[in-house]
Amino acid sequence: MTTTDGRVYCGDDGHWAGPSPGCVYVALLGGPLDGQLFDVSGWSRQQRVVGALLITDRGFFGPGGRALYKPSTADPEGPFLWDSDTP
């Protein structure tokens, strides 16, 4: 997905950035980062299937916690769905 709308995940809940031209993004759906975009430019198909463990202060474990997002098995190229939070 390439887009020019939305907010891009930056790893800091107090900092927001817009999408950059030429980058490839997936939408984050559900959980504490719902609605944000995540830059997967340069990621291999294997990396995308695994998903991403993203730092967020808004998850179940508060500051320093992480949220796991990964694609559905039906659409490994599609949006990353929230799976769980971890400390």
C-alpha positions in Angstrom: 0.0 0.0 0.0 1.3 3.4 -0.9 -0.5 6.4 0.4 -0.2 10.1 1.0 -2.9 10.1 3.8 -2.6 9.1 7.4 -0.2 9.1 10.3 3.0 7.0 10.2 4.1 5.0 13.2 7.3 6.6 14.6 7.9 4.7 17.7 7.1 7.7 19.9 3.4 8.2 20.7 4.0 11.9 21.1 5.5 12.3 17.6 3.6 12.1 14.4 4.8 12.1 10.8 3.0 11.9 7.5 3.7 9.4 4.8 6.7 10.0 2.5 6.5 9.6 -1.3 8.0 6.4 -2.6 7.6 4.4 0.7 5.4 1.3 1.1 3.1 1.2 4.1 0.8 -1.3 5.7 -2.1 -0.1 7.9 -2.1 -1.2 11.6 -5.6 -2.4 12.6 -6.8 -2.9 16.1 -4.9 -2.5 19.4 -3.1 0.6 20.6 -1.7 1.7 17.2 -5.0 1.3 15.3 -5.2 3.5 12.3 -1.5 4.3 11.9 0.6 3.3 9.0 3.8 1.3 9.3 6.7 1.6 6.8 7.7 -1.8 5.3 9.8 -0.4 2.5 12.6 -2.8 1.7 11.1 -5.6 3.8 11.2 -9.1 2.3 8.0 -11.2 2.0 9.3 -13.4 4.8 9.8 -10.4 7.1 6.3 -9.2 6.3 4.8 -12.6 7.2 6.4 -12.5 10.6 5.0 -9.0 11.4 6.4 -6.4 13.8 6.8 -5.9 17.5 6.3 -2.1 17.9 7.1 0.1 20.9 4.1 1.9 22.3 3.2 3.7 25.5 -0.6 3.2 24.9 -0.6 -0.6 25.2 -1.5 -2.8 28.1 2.0 -2.6 29.6 2.3 1.2 29.4 5.6 3.0 28.7 8.2 0.7 27.1 5.6 -1.9 26.2 5.2 -3.4 22.8 2.4 -4.4 20.5 2.6 -7.3 18.1 1.1 -6.7 14.7 1.1 -9.2 11.9 -0.8 -9.9 8.7 -3.6 -12.4 8.5 -2.7 -15.7 6.9 -5.3 -14.9 4.2 -3.6 -11.7 3.1 0.2 -11.6 4.0 0.5 -8.5 1.9 -2.4 -6.8 3.6 -2.8 -4.8 6.7 -1.0 -5.8 9.9 -3.6 -6.9 12.6 -3.0 -6.4 16.3 -2.2 -9.7 18.0 -1.2 -8.9 21.5 0.8 -6.6 23.9 3.9 -7.6 25.7 6.2 -5.9 28.3 
